[in-house]
Amino acid sequence: MKVAVIGAGIAGMACVHELERYGIESVIFEQKKQSGELFDHSAATLEMFTRPYDPLEYLMSDFNISIKPLQNLNSIIMNSPSKKETVKGNLGYLILRGQHYPSVETQLYSSIKSKVYFNTRADYSQLAREYDHVVVANGQHDITMTMGLWSTIYQTHIIGANVLGEFDVNTMIMWINTRFAKSAYAYLTPMEKNRAFLGLVVPNSTPDQAREYWKLFWEIEKHPWDIVYEAMVQHSSGSVYPHQIENILLAGTAGGFLEPFLGFGMLSSVQSGVLAGRAIATGKKYEDLLLQLKEDMKHSLVFRELLASLGNAEMDRLVAALGTPGIKQFVYNTNIDLVRITTAMVGKIRKYLHITNREG
């Protein structure tokens, strides 16, 4: 069996890893000179979104992917315009992304044996004629859009920087404030004691507008850190159907598997890549294997829509509520499937936040 994979990112390499488990070697075509995103940064994998499973244990048990985190995530500091709350517990993990070990990309690359052709831009339609199967996992939606399968849900610019300072390596900081983040958020995730990634997600904006919001973010929050490297990328969350056309399978961002809520995207990208490889190796229908993952994406979209409906007064109410004893334990320190419960109650939550604001 001949299999070609377009993209040596985490979805593509997860697919190759799964194929190799079944004794199937593939070839990977990567247009960059190296696997991994162009700048190092750290991201969070939150336990509350994978309950009742630990996120990394779940990847190992169900997808045979072993990922070593940078650190455990034991604390999240949440900031709204006039509220600040800190929650503690076994909240998840901080993960390194980029081109240097122990990034997820370098870990996955070291786990595969198949040939990778770097600096090579592949033509998916030509490969589909030459190979039994082609997996598109190039981290973009250009091919999916060309195939007429893509519908945009949410677009953002993420502008961020590696910053120097003093950081707690087990703590993530988040900001929600419509003045600089509109309906999204900003976050700081440490990479080591003296270095962290500070990122601002700005939805529905041009690059110039995103830079203006970035400047305002620094002015309002008065960050004490020094910038050593700054970058901006555009992310698009979208709906894709079907995920397979004849012998072409779509995984990762190309398959619409970038969460529209937090958007870190590692878990869903890895899972979709593995499931694409599993479908090829076993002959099972790819769309059937994706059922749970597609359901998870729908829940993530509900969270995104909830956040987008709130103004700063409601943001303050939300942060205050999340820091309330009882609610705090329910959200962060239980094994309850919070995502599905919250999704079912999102209308009541939105109504509560707006009513409470009016009463206040």
Secondary structure, 3 states (H helix, E strand, C coil): CCEEEECCCHHHHHHHHHHHHCCCCEEEECCCCCCCCCCCEEEEEEHHHCCCCCHHHHHHHHHCCCCCCCEEEEEEEEECCCCEEEEEEEEEEEEEECCCCCCHHHHHHHHCCCEEECCCCCCHHHHHHHCCEEEECCCCCHHHHHCCCEEEEEEEEEEEEEEECCCCCCEEEEECCHHHHCCCCEEEEEEECCEEEEEEEEECCCHHHHHHHHHHHHHHHCCCCEEEEEEEEEEEEEEECCCEECCEEECHHHHCCCCCCCCCCHHHHHHHHHHHHHHHHHCCCHHHHCHHHHHHHHHHHHHHHHHHCCCHHHHHHHHHHHCCCCHHHHHHCCCCCHHHHHHHCHHHHHHHHHHHHHHC
